[in-house]
Amino acid sequence: MANLLIIGAGGVGSVVAHKCAQAAKESGAFDKIVLASRTLARCRAIAGSVKERLGVDLEIAEVDADNVPQLCELIRRAKSDLVCNVALPYQDLHIMDACLECGANYLDTANYEPLDTAKFEYKWQWAYDDRFREAGLTALLGSGFDPGVTNVFAAWVVKHELDEVNVLDIIDCNAGNHGQAFATNFNPEINIREVTARGRYWEHGQWVETDPLSWSMDYDFPDGIGKKKCYLMYHEELESLALHLPGLVRARFWMTFSDSYINHLKVLGNVGMTRIDPVKFHGQEIVPIQFLAALLPDPASLGPLTKGRTCIGDRLEGLKDGSKKIFYIYNICDHEACYREVGSQAISYTTGVPAMIGAKMIAEGKWKKPGVWNMEQFDPDPFMHDLNIYGLPWKCVAVDEKN
Ligand code: NDP
């Protein structure tokens, strides 16, 4: 149905490649799959694992995704009609430019960030809406778990359970343990930029700012995971959900961190190691966070080490037929089960599976509409159906108001 080009052969790219191969085999969603990245050896290793586990052949290619002519040459050569961008947020606009030039649909899992400012805003990508409409192409933004599934969860609850949502809390818990003193579960540079940014939430039609990691709450997670401390952070899906959810009064995002993670981050911040501006060192310029990222464990290497589960979901309060109702909708994912299936830990898995499903939605024409879209703007039902089929089963429960 679609010739797919996956760009980025990191932790997430590996899961996307495995799950797209599975979907190609089981549902015929994709005809040809090409995996391209900056380092060909990484593509080769992933293609080898896909062949061994699923018997599916992937083509591989080397590309610098910051180079639009190089991207165009690859898209044309591979005859790709859909590009799944799981490289880094810095590449988003270059890949969107190449898609427009070559007539390919586009999808990513993280919004564009300029290298020199840790800014999480959709404005740069939303500005492409007219061009994608005119070209008759679809661009789907943020098709990971959060953003991604968390947006679709909210859309599903609005479609099936509530007439309007007044209070939304997105709560991301990683109750897993990799045994390392300090490591990030996805790209270290992107992760640390996000976590050290100022907190921000939506209330009564405006954004309220908080100091980084200065607010926390305890949340009691289901299925034996139990109480964990969660920190308020800004997360990009709040921006689109604040715009698209009817009746929203307050929207916040929370994430769990261990005390050890917070302590390491504080010390690294205090000594300047999380700075994103260049500093002079022995006559040359280095960016401290990039140097730090080079020292930290590669998130893809955490697969065999990580045990435990993730639990990511939305708590939504709103009205149904005039009465107040509360729902909690969530997925629980087991790190070791992910590793057995595709050789990755659950953070890469929970991002890569929805990226594949988003691509499948476009390939099957279920979510195909010219323009630039966020996940909650499409019918949630086919996506929610595929989450159950492809490894991220979900539950929605009514919450007693006292909880
Ligand atoms: P990794 O660092 O593991 O992988 C990134 C890959 O992109 C690497 O293979 C890297 O190449 C490649 N790459 C980087 N720059 C270029 C370039 N200029 N041209 C070609 N390839 C390039 O990151 P993750 O897999 O952990 O994360 C991938 C994306 O997923 C990120 O954007 C991240 O923000 C997003 N994400 C989204 C989540 C969600 O729920 N929505 C959750 C987690 C992550 P090389 O191997 O040479 O370094």
Residues whose N, C-alpha, C, O or C-beta is under 5 A from the ligand:
A	BS01	NDP	G8 A9 G10 G11 V12 G13 S37 R38 T39 R42 V63 D64 A65 D66 V86 A87 L88 P89 T109 A110 G144 F145 D146 P147 N185 F186 N187 I190 I347 T351
